[in-house]
Amino acid sequence: MAPIGPPKTIVLGSVNGQFSAAFKKLGTLHAKNNFACCIATGNLFGTDENDAAINELDQLLSGQIDVPVTTYFTVGTRPFPARIVERLEKAAESDDGEGNEICPNLHYLGKRSITKTAEGLRIVALGGLLVENSGEASADGVVRAGPSTDACLPFHSVADEASLRGANGCDILLTVIWPRGVQRGSAQPVFPEGLNHLDPAHAIPSSDGVADLVAALRPRYHLTASPDVGDTDKTSFFYEREAFFHPERPDTSHSLTIDVTRFLSLASWGNAAKAKSLYAFVLSKEVAALVPAGCTPSPFLGRGSNKKRRAPLEAEPYSRFSQDHHGGGRSRGKRSRRDRDPPPGPDRCFFCLSNPNLPTHMLASIGDDAYLATAKGPLPLSTTFAEQGLTAPNTTDGFPGHMIIVPLSHAATITPGAMHSDAAGAASGQVVANKTYREMTRFRETLQAMLASRSSQKLGAVTWEISRQRNVHVHWQLVPVPASLVVGGLVEAAFRVEAANLKLPGLVEDKSGSQVDEKGEFQPIDGDYFRVWIWGEESGEGGGRIVGKTLVMHLDEGSYFDLQYGRRVVAKLLGLEATRTVWQECSQTEAEEEADVAAFRAAYAPWDFTLEE
């Protein structure tokens, strides 16, 4: 009978040839739970040197041991028994379509494969240990995925790890080795008491390539088997990391869904420590819209770039740290009123100066209440505006001019309620918000002045802000644009047209131009919103007419909003939408980032008010 509702999956640790006991237990559980499939991790088979394992394999292949539910496996850390290799090779040569079936209900996924089950689950498998020189696996250095002698050996190459990154996501990732650094940011100890002196980096096979694979595929479950560890008597262990969520995709779709991964490493079947070797879960067809309780940011943030592994100072925010933590789904456009998980503290925030992983080489100027930095993955190139004068003084060293203006206070919005008093001693939230808004505005206006002066009024600026209660750390982004586009009304029109194309709320002009009232008090905009400042100056002797507009898009709380909206509009205006819309595709080396910030500082120095004292 086919499972009713979301498919239930059960995971099995290394069986090591103990088929009779393992599959008997699996059958008992299957009768009660009606599993869609089983994923066998680690080493399914024993060795040809073990008489008990040979006898168990005889019974399995002869049909005396029943496999009660469709079970998938890959090659583990040791070669398959000779009879399994022979059976796979013969089956592969047949035309019956069952080339990877060992016996009824037992299917070999291949060493490197992408499989879609009858229930619609997408499984990506990568078997074997990593060998830097994969000549052990095949004569030409390539580990193949098909059922051949090479495919049954317990090795894979760096190229195998990299090739699977193009799999376009999966529900389940099955590997033999761990992703390096998976325990980073976790409060869960990897080893049980008595073994906590061991270093996971040395005791557990892992690789950067598998970490890159997790970052690229964002699997809902990453399954593997724990090796037996210990100084003398080897001990099996079970490890379940807290769920972790990935940053919002650069190609954000019309969705509020969140990519969450759960990493499980199962103990060997029948282990003496009685560590968990069976684990069941339900894979709902509904992807997560809420961050689960206890969820952490991905330990693999920043992987896949050509820079050192540091938390990025990004041009787009990670905005899903603060979500409703209850496990139920929700309809788009609606938001639960239940309690929410607290956002990460300043030590883990990607914009806080107290984060030890902040790429400080990108900081350009630090004031009393805000700072200025160059953007990671800038929209313009360093050469885009060089002809208009956006270069360091007396040089031809251009810089993109894409900047972020960030409050020092760790706050989701610039509001008295968010700007807590602990950010400024005894000062009230109102005072902190007032000072922060004023200094951020001062950074924006001095940047506008610099752009106009350096370019002889050929350049204006577009600055945008996404203010939502679900943000982690609010900030503004500023990008230069030709002043003619501002004066001619094309920038405003582009924002309005793109909003209509994306079915976003309309933009309303804020004619006040400031959030500071007649008494000098800061007055925040109510609710969630997107705001854009459009600024330019008509060229002419002694300067011309200044054209400036502030447009606000009010957002329903919890509703869909495309975080790439502002960047996408400006990319189209600059004719760079084909190559520069996604910031991750515009990455630079650290040396290039340092050169850009140095050129910017030199150009901005006459306007940098933080240097006045």
C-alpha positions in Angstrom: 0.0 0.0 0.0 1.4 3.4 -1.0 2.0 5.9 1.9 -0.8 8.4 2.5 0.2 12.0 3.0 3.8 13.3 3.1 6.3 10.5 2.6 7.9 9.1 5.7 11.5 8.1 5.4 13.6 6.0 7.7 17.4 6.2 7.9 19.6 3.3 8.8 23.2 3.4 10.1 26.0 1.2 8.8 24.6 -2.3 8.7 28.0 -4.0 8.1 26.3 -7.1 6.8 23.9 -7.7 9.7 20.9 -7.9 7.3 18.7 -10.4 9.2 18.5 -8.3 12.4 18.5 -4.9 10.7 15.8 -5.7 8.2 13.7 -7.6 10.7 13.6 -4.4 12.9 12.9 -2.3 9.8 10.0 -4.5 8.9 8.5 -4.1 12.4 8.7 -0.4 12.1 7.5 -0.3 8.5 4.3 -2.2 9.5 3.4 0.5 12.0 4.6 3.6 10.0 4.3 2.6 6.3 7.6 4.2 5.2 8.0 5.4 1.6 11.6 4.4 1.6 14.7 3.7 3.6 18.1 5.3 3.2 21.0 3.1 4.3 24.1 5.1 5.2 27.7 4.1 5.5 28.7 0.4 4.9 25.7 -1.7 4.1 27.7 -4.9 3.4 30.2 -6.8 5.5 33.5 -8.1 4.3 34.4 -11.3 2.4 36.7 -12.2 5.3 33.9 -12.5 7.8 32.1 -15.8 7.9 29.0 -14.4 9.5 28.8 -11.6 6.9 29.2 -14.1 4.1 26.4 -16.2 5.4 24.1 -13.2 5.8 24.9 -12.1 2.3 24.0 -15.6 1.0 20.6 -15.4 2.7 20.0 -11.9 1.3 20.8 -12.8 -2.3 18.8 -16.1 -2.1 15.7 -14.3 -0.9 15.7 -15.8 2.6 16.1 -12.3 4.1 13.3 -9.9 3.1 14.0 -6.2 2.5 10.6 -4.8 3.8 10.7 -1.4 2.2 12.5 0.2 -0.8 16.0 0.8 0.4 18.6 3.0 -1.3 22.4 2.9 -0.6 25.7 4.0 -1.9 29.3 2.7 -1.5 30.8 3.3 1.9 34.3 3.3 3.2 35.3 -0.2 2.0 34.9 -2.1 -1.3 31.7 -4.1 -2.0 32.0 -7.9 -1.7 33.0 -9.5 -4.9 29.5 -11.1 -5.5 27.9 -7.6 -5.2 30.3 -6.2 -7.7 29.7 -9.1 -10.1 25.9 -8.8 -9.7 26.0 -5.0 -10.4 28.1 -5.5 -13.5 25.9 -8.2 -15.0 22.7 -6.4 -14.2 24.1 -3.2 -15.9 24.6 -5.2 -19.1 21.0 -6.4 -19.1 18.1 -4.5 -20.7 15.5 -5.0 -17.9 16.0 -1.5 -16.4 17.0 -3.1 -13.0 20.7 -2.5 -13.4 21.1 -1.2 -9.8 18.9 -3.6 -8.0 20.7 -6.1 -5.7 17.6 -7.9 -4.7 13.9 -6.9 -4.5 13.6 -3.5 -2.7 17.4 -3.0 -2.4 18.7 -0.4 -4.9 22.3 0.9 -5.4 22.3 4.6 -6.1 25.7 4.6 -7.7 28.7 6.3 -6.4 27.8 9.7 -7.8 24.2 10.1 -8.7 20.9 12.1 -8.8 17.8 10.0 -8.3 14.1 10.8 -8.1 12.0 8.2 -6.3 8.5 7.1 -7.1 7.3 9.4 -4.3 9.0 12.4 -5.9 11.9 12.6 -3.5 15.1 13.9 -5.1 18.2 12.1 -3.7 21.8 13.2 -4.5 24.4 10.6 -3.5 28.2 10.8 -3.2 29.8 7.6 -2.0 33.3 6.7 -0.8 36.1 8.6 0.8 37.9 11.5 -0.9 41.2 10.8 -2.5 43.1 13.9 -3.8 44.6 11.7 -6.6 41.8 9.5 -7.7 44.1 7.2 -9.6 43.2 4.5 -7.0 39.7 4.6 -8.4 40.4 4.4 -12.1 43.3 4.5 -14.5 42.4 7.9 -16.0 41.7 9.6 -12.6 38.0 9.8 -13.1 35.6 8.1 -10.6 32.6 7.1 -12.7 29.0 7.0 -11.5 27.8 3.9 -13.5 27.7 0.4 -12.0 31.2 -0.8 -12.9 34.2 -2.0 -11.0 35.4 1.6 -10.5 32.0 2.7 -9.3 32.1 0.0 -6.5 35.4 1.2 -5.1 35.1 3.4 -1.9 36.8 6.5 -3.4 35.7 9.7 -5.0 37.5 12.7 -6.4 37.4 16.4 -5.9 35.9 16.6 -9.4 33.0 14.3 -8.3 32.2 16.6 -5.5 32.3 19.7 -7.8 30.2 18.0 -10.5 27.2 17.4 -8.2 26.9 21.1 -7.4 25.0 21.5 -10.6 22.2 19.1 -9.4 19.9 22.1 -8.8 18.9 21.2 -5.3 17.6 18.0 -3.6 15.5 16.7 -0.8 18.1 14.3 0.6 21.9 14.5 0.3 23.6 11.2 1.1 27.4 11.2 1.6 29.9 9.1 3.3 32.1 11.9 4.6 31.1 15.0 6.5 31.0 18.5 5.2 34.0 20.2 6.8 33.0 22.6 9.5 29.4 21.4 9.9 29.7 21.7 13.7 30.6 25.4 13.4 28.0 27.5 15.2 26.5 24.4 16.9 26.0 24.0 20.6 25.7 20.2 20.2 28.8 18.2 21.1 29.9 15.9 18.3 31.1 13.1 20.6 29.6 11.6 23.7 31.1 12.0 27.1 34.5 10.3 27.4 35.4 11.1 23.8 35.0 14.9 23.9 38.8 15.2 23.9 38.8 14.1 20.3 39.0 16.6 17.5 36.3 16.1 14.9 38.6 17.6 12.2 41.0 14.6 12.7 38.7 11.8 13.8 36.0 12.2 11.1 36.7 12.2 7.4 35.4 15.4 5.9 36.0 17.8 2.9 35.5 21.3 1.8 34.0 20.0 -1.4 31.1 18.4 0.5 30.6 21.6 2.4 30.4 23.4 -0.9 27.9 20.8 -2.1 25.6 21.5 0.9 25.9 25.3 0.3 25.0 24.8 -3.3 22.2 22.2 -3.1 20.6 23.3 0.2 19.3 19.7 1.0 16.4 19.4 3.4 18.3 16.5 5.0 22.0 15.6 4.8 22.5 12.0 5.8 25.7 10.2 6.6 27.2 7.5 8.9 29.4 8.1 11.9 32.8 6.4 11.9 33.7 4.4 15.0 36.1 6.5 17.0 38.3 6.3 20.1 41.9 5.8 21.1 41.7 2.0 21.8 38.2 0.5 21.9 36.3 2.1 19.0 32.9 3.6 19.8 30.0 4.4 17.6 28.1 7.6 18.0 25.1 9.5 16.7 25.2 13.2 15.9 22.3 15.5 15.0 23.2 19.1 14.4 20.7 21.8 15.0 18.9 22.7 11.8 20.5 25.5 9.9 19.1 27.8 7.3 20.7 29.2 4.2 20.8 32.8 3.1 18.0 34.0 0.8 18.7 32.9 -2.8 20.2 35.6 -5.1 17.4 34.8 -7.6 14.7 35.4 -5.0 11.4 34.1 -6.3 7.9 35.2 -5.4 8.0 33.2 -2.2 8.6 33.5 1.5 10.0 30.0 1.8 13.2 29.3 3.7 15.9 26.7 2.8 16.6 24.7 6.0 19.0 21.7 6.3 19.1 19.1 8.9 22.4 17.1 9.3 22.3 13.6 10.7 25.1 11.1 11.2 23.9 7.7 12.4 25.7 5.2 14.5 26.4 1.7 13.3 23.6 -0.9 13.6 23.8 -2.9 16.7 26.6 -0.9 18.3 27.6 -1.6 21.9 27.1 2.0 23.0 23.4 1.7 21.9 23.8 5.0 20.1 21.0 5.8 17.7 21.2 3.8 14.4 17.6 4.4 13.2 16.0 7.7 12.5 12.6 8.5 10.9 11.3 11.7 9.6 8.5 13.1 7.4 9.3 15.1 4.3 6.4 17.4 3.7 5.9 18.7 0.2 5.5 22.1 1.8 8.8 23.8 2.1 9.6 25.8 5.3 8.1 29.2 5.7 9.2 29.6 9.3 12.6 29.2 10.9 12.4 26.1 13.3 13.1 26.6 16.9 16.8 26.4 17.7 17.8 26.9 14.1 21.2 28.5 13.4 22.6 30.3 10.4 24.4 28.0 7.9 27.9 27.0 9.0 28.8 27.2 5.3 28.1 30.9 4.7 30.5 32.4 2.2 31.5 29.1 0.7 31.9 29.0 -3.1 33.6 32.3 -3.4 37.3 32.9 -4.2 38.0 34.6 -0.9 38.9 33.5 2.5 36.1 31.9 4.4 34.8 34.8 6.4 31.3 36.0 7.0 30.5 38.4 4.2 29.7 42.0 4.5 26.9 41.6 1.9 25.0 43.9 -0.3 21.8 42.1 0.4 20.7 41.2 4.0 20.0 37.8 5.4 16.5 38.7 6.6 15.1 35.4 8.0 16.8 35.1 11.3 13.7 36.4 13.1 10.8 34.2 12.1 7.9 32.4 13.8 9.4 29.3 15.3 6.4 27.0 15.4 6.6 24.1 12.9 3.3 24.6 11.1 3.1 26.1 7.7 1.3 29.3 6.8 -0.3 30.9 3.7 1.5 33.5 1.8 0.7 37.0 2.9 -0.2 35.9 6.4 2.0 35.9 9.5 1.7 34.1 12.8 1.4 36.2 15.9 3.1 33.6 18.0 6.4 34.1 19.7 9.4 34.4 17.5 13.0 33.1 17.8 15.4 35.9 18.8 17.7 37.1 16.0 21.4 36.4 16.2 23.4 38.6 18.5 26.0 41.2 17.3 28.8 38.6 17.5 27.1 36.7 14.7 25.5 39.5 12.7 27.0 40.2 9.3 26.9 43.9 9.8 28.0 44.3 13.4 31.6 45.5 14.1 31.6 43.2 17.1 31.4 40.1 14.8 35.0 38.7 14.7 34.4 37.5 11.2 33.5 40.9 9.7 35.6 41.6 6.7 37.1 44.8 8.1 39.2 45.5 5.1 36.0 46.8 3.4 35.2 49.4 6.1 35.6 52.9 4.6 34.6 55.3 7.4 33.3 54.9 11.0 31.3 57.6 12.7 29.7 57.8 16.1 26.4 56.1 15.2 26.9 54.6 11.7 29.6 53.4 9.4 30.3 53.3 5.7 31.6 50.3 3.8 32.1 49.1 0.2 29.5 46.5 -0.8 30.4 42.8 -1.4 29.7 41.9 -5.0 29.3 45.6 -6.1 26.8 46.3 -8.9 29.1 48.6 -11.0 32.6 47.5 -12.0 35.6 49.5 -10.9 35.8 50.9 -14.4 32.1 51.6 -15.0 32.3 55.3 -14.0 36.0 55.9 -14.3 35.4 58.1 -17.4 33.0 60.2 -15.4 35.7 60.9 -12.8 35.0 58.2 -10.2 38.7 57.6 -9.6 41.1 58.2 -6.7 42.6 61.7 -6.9 45.5 62.1 -9.4 45.2 58.5 -10.5 43.3 56.3 -13.0 42.3 53.9 -10.2 38.5 53.6 -10.5 36.1 52.2 -7.9 32.5 50.9 -8.2 31.0 53.5 -5.7 28.5 50.9 -4.5 28.4 51.6 -0.8 26.4 50.5 2.3 25.5 52.8 5.2 25.1 50.8 8.3 24.0 51.8 11.9 26.3 50.8 14.7 23.3 49.7 16.7 22.3 46.1 16.1 18.7 46.8 15.0 16.2 45.5 12.4 14.8 49.0 11.8 15.7 52.6 12.5 13.0 53.1 15.1 13.1 54.1 18.8 11.8 50.6 19.7 14.5 48.8 17.8 17.3 51.1 18.8 17.6 49.8 22.4 19.2 51.9 25.1 22.0 49.4 25.7 23.4 50.5 22.4 24.2 53.9 23.9 24.4 53.7 27.6 21.7 55.5 29.3 20.4 57.2 26.1 16.8 56.4 25.2 15.8 54.6 22.0 14.4 57.8 20.6 17.8 59.6 21.0 19.7 56.7 19.5 17.3 56.5 16.5 17.5 60.3 16.0 21.3 60.3 16.1 21.6 57.2 13.9 19.2 58.6 11.2 21.0 61.9 11.2 24.4 60.4 10.7 23.3 57.9 8.1 21.7 60.8 6.2 25.0 62.7 6.6 26.9 59.8 5.0 24.3 59.7 2.2 24.4 63.4 1.4 28.2 63.6 1.5 28.4 60.7 -0.8 26.0 62.4 -3.2 28.2 65.6 -3.0 31.3 63.6 -3.7 29.8 61.9 -6.8 28.6 65.2 -8.2 31.9 66.9 -7.6 34.2 64.2 -8.8 32.1 63.7 -12.0 31.4 67.4 -12.7 27.7 66.7 -12.1 27.6 63.8 -14.5 26.7 61.3 -11.7 23.8 61.2 -9.3 22.9 58.5 -6.8 20.2 56.0 -6.0 20.0 54.9 -2.3 17.5 52.4 -1.1 16.4 50.9 2.2 14.4 47.8 3.1 12.9 48.3 6.5 11.1 45.2 7.9 10.6 43.9 11.4 12.0 40.6 10.2 15.4 42.1 9.2 18.5 41.4 11.1 20.4 44.6 10.7 19.0 47.5 8.7 21.2 49.3 6.2 21.1 51.5 3.2 22.7 50.9 -0.2 23.9 53.6 -2.5 24.9 53.2 -6.1 26.0 55.9 -8.6 23.8 56.5 -11.7 24.1 59.0 -14.5 22.6 62.2 -13.4 20.8 62.5 -16.8 18.7 59.5 -15.8 17.6 61.2 -12.6 16.9 64.6 -14.2 15.0 63.0 -17.1 12.8 61.0 -14.7 13.9 57.6 -16.0 15.1 56.4 -12.6 11.7 57.0 -11.0 9.9 55.5 -13.9 12.1 52.4 -13.8 11.3 51.8 -10.1 7.6 52.2 -10.8 7.6 49.9 -13.8 9.6 47.1 -12.1 7.2 47.3 -9.1 4.3 46.8 -11.4 6.1 43.9 -13.2 6.7 42.2 -9.9 3.2 42.9 -8.7 4.5 44.9 -5.7 2.6 47.7 -4.0 2.8 51.1 -5.6 5.4 53.7 -4.7 4.3 56.9 -3.0 6.3 60.1 -3.0 7.4 61.3 0.4 7.3 65.1 -0.1 8.6 65.8 3.4 12.0 64.6 2.4 13.0 64.1 6.0 11.9 62.1 9.1 12.9 64.8 11.5 10.1 67.1 12.6 10.1 70.8 13.4 11.3 70.0 17.0 14.2 68.0 15.7 12.6 64.7 16.8 13.0 61.6 14.6 9.7 60.3 13.3 9.9 56.8 11.9 7.7 55.6 9.0 5.0 53.2 10.3 5.3 49.5 9.4 7.4 47.7 6.9 8.5 49.5 3.8 10.9 49.9 0.9 12.3 53.4 0.4 14.4 54.9 -2.3 16.1 58.3 -2.5 16.8 59.5 -6.1 19.2 62.3 -6.4 21.0 64.1 -9.2 22.2 67.6 -10.2 21.8 69.2 -13.6 25.2 70.0 -15.1 26.1 73.6 -15.7 28.6 76.2 -14.7 28.7 76.5 -11.0 26.2 73.7 -10.6 22.7 73.3 -11.8 19.3 72.5 -10.4 19.2 69.6 -7.9 16.6 67.0 -8.6 15.7 64.8 -5.6 12.8 62.5 -4.8 12.0 60.1 -2.0 9.6 57.2 -2.9 8.2 54.8 -0.3 6.5 51.4 -0.9 4.5 50.3 2.1 4.6 46.6 2.6 2.1 44.4 4.4 3.7 42.7 7.3 4.9 39.3 6.4 4.0 39.7 2.7 6.3 38.8 -0.2 9.0 41.3 -1.2 11.7 40.7 -3.7 15.0 41.7 -1.9 16.7 42.1 -5.2 14.2 44.7 -6.4 16.4 47.8 -5.8 19.5 46.2 -7.3 17.6 44.8 -10.3 16.2 48.2 -11.2 19.6 49.9 -11.1 21.2 47.1 -13.0 18.7 47.6 -15.8 19.2 51.3 -15.8 23.0 50.8 -16.1 22.7 48.1 -18.8 24.3 45.6 -16.5 21.3 43.3 -15.8 22.8 40.4 -17.8 25.9 40.0 -15.7 25.7 42.1 -12.5 22.2 41.6 -11.0 23.2 38.8 -8.6 25.9 40.0 -6.2 27.4 36.5 -5.7 28.3 36.5 -9.4 30.1 39.8 -9.0 32.6 38.6 -6.4 36.1 40.1 -6.1 39.3 38.9 -4.6 40.3 40.4 -1.3 43.1 42.3 -3.1 40.5 43.9 -5.5 38.3 44.8 -2.6 41.2 46.4 -0.8 42.1 48.4 -3.9 38.6 49.6 -4.3 38.2 50.8 -0.7 41.6 52.5 -0.9 40.6 54.4 -4.0 37.3 55.3 -2.5 38.8 56.6 0.8 41.1 58.8 -1.2 38.3 60.3 -3.3 35.9 60.7 -0.3 38.5 62.2 2.1 37.4 65.9 1.5 33.8 65.0 2.4 34.5 62.5 5.2 33.2 64.3 8.3 34.6 61.5 10.6 38.1 62.9 9.9 37.3 66.4 11.1 38.5 66.0 14.7 
